[in-house]
Amino acid sequence: MKIRIQGNSIRIRLSKSEVNQLVKEGVVEEKTSFLNSSFGYCLKSIAGITELSASYEADQIIMFVPEELLESWPTNSVVGFEAHMPISETDSLYLLLEKDFKCLDNTSEDQSDNFENPNKTC
């Protein structure tokens, strides 16, 4: 699971196995450890909600994902889901959850568990 945070924007990308884990187990979790603490990020599948939402508690970002959106996500062509979650009268938090695709350029990162890039040319 990869997380990108910029201003009021959170983007999370998942490999194939992480998408499958989210569908089957309802949760995917990671953390980054520091000397005296850690920072966590977590996805939770929730029944009865209609769009992405998030919270920040105990040094962890939790993004809540509508269970209904995930049913066929591992095998369909939907890249991801997004939402603008209001956080005040004038501000919102942009949430984006995506499948992680293989890069088209050279990279040393292991991409064996990533989805095939739809922009790949043969």
C-alpha contacts under 8 A as a table, 3 or more apart, distances in Angstrom:
res1	aa1	res2	aa2	distance
1	M	12	I	6.85
1	M	13	R	5.78
1	M	14	L	4.91
1	M	15	S	6.72
1	M	18	E	7.07
1	M	30	E	7.11
2	K	12	I	5.53
2	K	13	R	5.17
2	K	14	L	6.70
3	I	10	I	7.08
3	I	11	R	5.67
3	I	12	I	4.54
3	I	13	R	6.60
3	I	41	Y	7.93
4	R	10	I	5.84
4	R	11	R	5.03
4	R	12	I	6.42
5	I	8	N	7.59
5	I	9	S	5.71
5	I	10	I	4.74
5	I	11	R	6.45
6	Q	9	S	5.26
6	Q	10	I	6.75
8	N	92	S	7.06
8	N	93	L	4.92
8	N	94	Y	6.15
9	S	93	L	5.75
9	S	94	Y	4.57
9	S	95	L	6.05
9	S	96	L	7.94
10	I	93	L	7.63
10	I	94	Y	6.25
10	I	95	L	5.12
10	I	96	L	6.27
11	R	95	L	6.09
11	R	96	L	4.66
11	R	97	L	5.92
11	R	98	E	7.68
12	I	96	L	6.28
12	I	97	L	4.93
12	I	98	E	6.27
13	R	97	L	5.94
13	R	98	E	4.76
13	R	99	K	5.39
13	R	100	D	5.04
14	L	17	S	7.94
14	L	18	E	5.58
14	L	19	V	5.99
14	L	97	L	7.85
14	L	98	E	6.36
14	L	99	K	5.01
14	L	100	D	5.12
14	L	114	N	7.86
15	S	18	E	5.20
15	S	19	V	6.25
15	S	99	K	6.26
15	S	100	D	5.29
15	S	101	F	7.77
15	S	113	D	5.66
15	S	114	N	4.77
15	S	115	F	6.74
16	K	19	V	5.23
16	K	20	N	6.30
16	K	74	P	7.13
16	K	99	K	7.49
16	K	100	D	7.79
16	K	113	D	5.69
16	K	114	N	5.71
16	K	115	F	6.19
17	S	20	N	5.04
17	S	21	Q	6.06
17	S	113	D	6.83
18	E	21	Q	4.89
18	E	22	L	6.10
18	E	28	V	6.71
19	V	22	L	5.18
19	V	23	V	6.32
19	V	73	W	7.72
19	V	74	P	6.17
19	V	99	K	7.56
20	N	23	V	5.15
20	N	24	K	6.08
20	N	74	P	6.27
21	Q	24	K	5.13
21	Q	25	E	5.45
21	Q	26	G	6.97
21	Q	27	V	6.95
21	Q	28	V	6.69
22	L	25	E	5.51
22	L	26	G	4.62
22	L	27	V	4.98
22	L	28	V	5.72
22	L	43	L	7.46
22	L	44	K	7.28
22	L	45	S	6.83
23	V	26	G	5.61
23	V	27	V	7.96
23	V	45	S	7.52
23	V	67	E	7.88
23	V	70	L	6.02
23	V	71	E	6.82
26	G	43	L	7.94
26	G	44	K	5.60
26	G	45	S	4.75
26	G	46	I	7.67
27	V	42	C	7.09
27	V	43	L	5.47
27	V	44	K	4.56
27	V	45	S	6.30
28	V	42	C	5.69
28	V	43	L	5.24
28	V	44	K	6.83
29	E	40	G	7.38
29	E	41	Y	5.96
29	E	42	C	4.29
29	E	43	L	6.42
30	E	40	G	5.76
30	E	41	Y	5.51
30	E	42	C	6.34
31	K	38	S	6.48
31	K	39	F	5.48
31	K	40	G	4.08
31	K	41	Y	6.15
32	T	38	S	5.51
32	T	39	F	5.23
32	T	40	G	6.34
33	S	37	S	6.19
33	S	38	S	4.20
33	S	39	F	6.46
34	F	37	S	5.22
34	F	38	S	5.41
34	F	39	F	7.94
38	S	59	D	7.11
39	F	59	D	5.34
39	F	60	Q	5.81
40	G	59	D	6.25
40	G	60	Q	4.27
40	G	61	I	6.23
41	Y	60	Q	5.30
41	Y	61	I	4.65
41	Y	62	I	5.86
41	Y	63	M	7.91
42	C	60	Q	7.29
42	C	61	I	6.18
42	C	62	I	4.76
42	C	63	M	6.23
43	L	62	I	5.78
43	L	63	M	4.88
43	L	64	F	5.92
43	L	65	V	6.94
44	K	62	I	7.15
44	K	63	M	6.32
44	K	64	F	4.96
44	K	65	V	5.94
45	S	64	F	5.95
45	S	65	V	4.76
45	S	66	P	5.84
45	S	67	E	5.10
46	I	49	I	6.52
46	I	64	F	6.34
46	I	65	V	5.87
46	I	66	P	5.24
46	I	67	E	5.18
47	A	66	P	5.99
47	A	67	E	5.05
47	A	68	E	7.10
48	G	66	P	7.01
48	G	67	E	7.60
49	I	52	L	7.97
49	I	65	V	7.73
49	I	66	P	5.25
49	I	67	E	7.72
50	T	66	P	5.62
51	E	65	V	6.79
51	E	66	P	5.94
51	E	82	E	7.83
51	E	83	A	6.51
52	L	63	M	6.87
52	L	64	F	5.63
52	L	65	V	5.08
52	L	66	P	6.55
52	L	81	F	7.60
52	L	82	E	6.71
52	L	83	A	5.74
52	L	85	M	7.79
52	L	95	L	6.87
53	S	63	M	5.77
53	S	64	F	5.22
53	S	65	V	7.06
53	S	83	A	7.43
53	S	85	M	6.21
53	S	95	L	7.32
54	A	61	I	7.00
54	A	62	I	5.41
54	A	63	M	4.25
54	A	64	F	5.73
54	A	85	M	7.90
54	A	95	L	7.96
55	S	61	I	5.87
55	S	62	I	5.30
55	S	63	M	6.66
56	Y	59	D	6.84
56	Y	60	Q	5.53
56	Y	61	I	4.55
56	Y	62	I	6.22
57	E	60	Q	5.37
57	E	61	I	6.70
57	E	62	I	7.86
65	V	69	L	7.60
66	P	69	L	5.59
66	P	70	L	7.15
67	E	70	L	5.45
67	E	71	E	6.96
68	E	71	E	5.79
69	L	72	S	7.51
69	L	73	W	7.02
70	L	73	W	4.97
70	L	74	P	7.64
71	E	74	P	7.90
72	S	75	T	5.87
72	S	76	N	5.98
73	W	76	N	5.28
73	W	77	S	7.59
73	W	78	V	6.62
79	V	98	E	5.63
79	V	99	K	5.64
80	G	96	L	7.16
80	G	97	L	5.34
80	G	98	E	4.08
80	G	99	K	6.22
81	F	96	L	5.84
81	F	97	L	5.32
81	F	98	E	6.56
82	E	94	Y	7.35
82	E	95	L	5.40
82	E	96	L	4.41
82	E	97	L	6.38
83	A	94	Y	5.93
83	A	95	L	5.24
83	A	96	L	6.76
84	H	92	S	5.80
84	H	93	L	5.57
84	H	94	Y	4.56
84	H	95	L	6.26
85	M	92	S	5.19
85	M	93	L	5.01
85	M	94	Y	6.31
85	M	95	L	7.35
86	P	89	E	7.33
86	P	90	T	7.96
86	P	91	D	6.13
86	P	92	S	4.12
86	P	93	L	6.29
87	I	90	T	7.89
87	I	91	D	5.69
87	I	92	S	5.01
87	I	93	L	6.51
88	S	91	D	5.17
88	S	92	S	6.77
99	K	114	N	7.82
99	K	115	F	6.86
100	D	114	N	5.54
100	D	115	F	6.04
101	F	114	N	5.22
101	F	115	F	4.60
101	F	116	E	5.65
101	F	117	N	5.01
102	K	111	Q	5.85
102	K	112	S	7.99
102	K	114	N	5.53
102	K	115	F	6.08
102	K	116	E	5.71
102	K	117	N	5.42
103	C	106	N	7.25
103	C	107	T	7.32
103	C	111	Q	7.89
103	C	117	N	7.08
104	L	117	N	7.48
104	L	120	K	6.95
110	D	113	D	7.87
111	Q	114	N	5.24
116	E	120	K	7.76
117	N	120	K	5.45
